[in-house]
Amino acid sequence: MGTERENGSAIVVRRQAVIFDLDGVLVDSFGVMRQAFTIAYAEVVGDGEPPFEEYERHLGRYFPDIMRIMNLPLEMEEPFVRESYRLAREVVLFDGVADMLRTLRERGYGLAVATGKAGPRARHLLGVLGVLDLFDHVIGSDEIARPKPAPDIVLHALALLGADASTTVMIGDAVADLDSARGAGVMAAAALWGETDGVELIAAAPDAVLHRPADLLALLGETAPAAVIVAEVPAARTDGAALPPGAASVPAAGRILATD
């Protein structure tokens, strides 16, 4: 594993382990996050419109770090976490995620989660959703020295999985995820099926772009649906021009996964 090979008309990349971000990649938690953030802001800050849109721009980072960046009180963490636990059953897996995870597990991939959430809360949520046992390890940002965008959490996942960086891919929906992956030397793939800012994410030049969970299986060579192609491109587009239908829908250096 770790080599490239042809699979029909697609170029696939062989990997032995996959590391996932959680929110926006595996689970659709944005509605719950908005509710929890709004309640926490009202309890700690008071009246006024909670700046949730700004908060969203920092997703992927550890909650206390986001509070520092936004110059908001760290005391917001307690009610935010409390409400997140209370509302956990309103969080859902994205369509196709459960099948994708089970396929990877059945085919012997090492699987880990590296999230901006605290570890206990991430494990609780995945347990509520019934998929915790599909992962070898679930690591929270409170369990490493430096949260994303530093590479520590990805390096820790590699060590726990016993995986080599050259045979691992990380899937994220934030620039912090991509930076963390690159810092650890693993392939950085962007997930675009959530509410991520696709323009900002693609501007970070991920190694691959995935439009739906099943695209990861195609990238890994585990399936090759006709609607998915993996294309080699010479470099990222710099002129901002739209790509034609049927071509890769977003620019990125290296390999791009796109729907036909």
Secondary structure as GFF3:
##gff-version 3
##sequence-region A 1 260
A	DSSP	beta_strand	4	7	.	.	.	ID=ss1
A	DSSP	beta_strand	10	13	.	.	.	ID=ss2
A	DSSP	beta_strand	17	20	.	.	.	ID=ss3
A	DSSP	beta_strand	27	28	.	.	.	ID=ss4
A	DSSP	alpha_helix	30	44	.	.	.	ID=ss5
A	DSSP	alpha_helix	52	57	.	.	.	ID=ss6
A	DSSP	alpha_helix	63	70	.	.	.	ID=ss7
A	DSSP	three_ten_helix	74	76	.	.	.	ID=ss8
A	DSSP	alpha_helix	77	86	.	.	.	ID=ss9
A	DSSP	three_ten_helix	88	90	.	.	.	ID=ss10
A	DSSP	beta_strand	92	93	.	.	.	ID=ss11
A	DSSP	alpha_helix	97	106	.	.	.	ID=ss12
A	DSSP	beta_strand	110	114	.	.	.	ID=ss13
A	DSSP	alpha_helix	119	128	.	.	.	ID=ss14
A	DSSP	three_ten_helix	132	134	.	.	.	ID=ss15
A	DSSP	beta_strand	137	139	.	.	.	ID=ss16
A	DSSP	three_ten_helix	141	143	.	.	.	ID=ss17
A	DSSP	alpha_helix	152	161	.	.	.	ID=ss18
A	DSSP	three_ten_helix	165	167	.	.	.	ID=ss19
A	DSSP	beta_strand	168	172	.	.	.	ID=ss20
A	DSSP	alpha_helix	175	184	.	.	.	ID=ss21
A	DSSP	beta_strand	187	191	.	.	.	ID=ss22
A	DSSP	alpha_helix	198	203	.	.	.	ID=ss23
A	DSSP	beta_strand	208	210	.	.	.	ID=ss24
A	DSSP	alpha_helix	213	219	.	.	.	ID=ss25
A	DSSP	beta_strand	228	233	.	.	.	ID=ss26
A	DSSP	beta_strand	254	259	.	.	.	ID=ss27
###
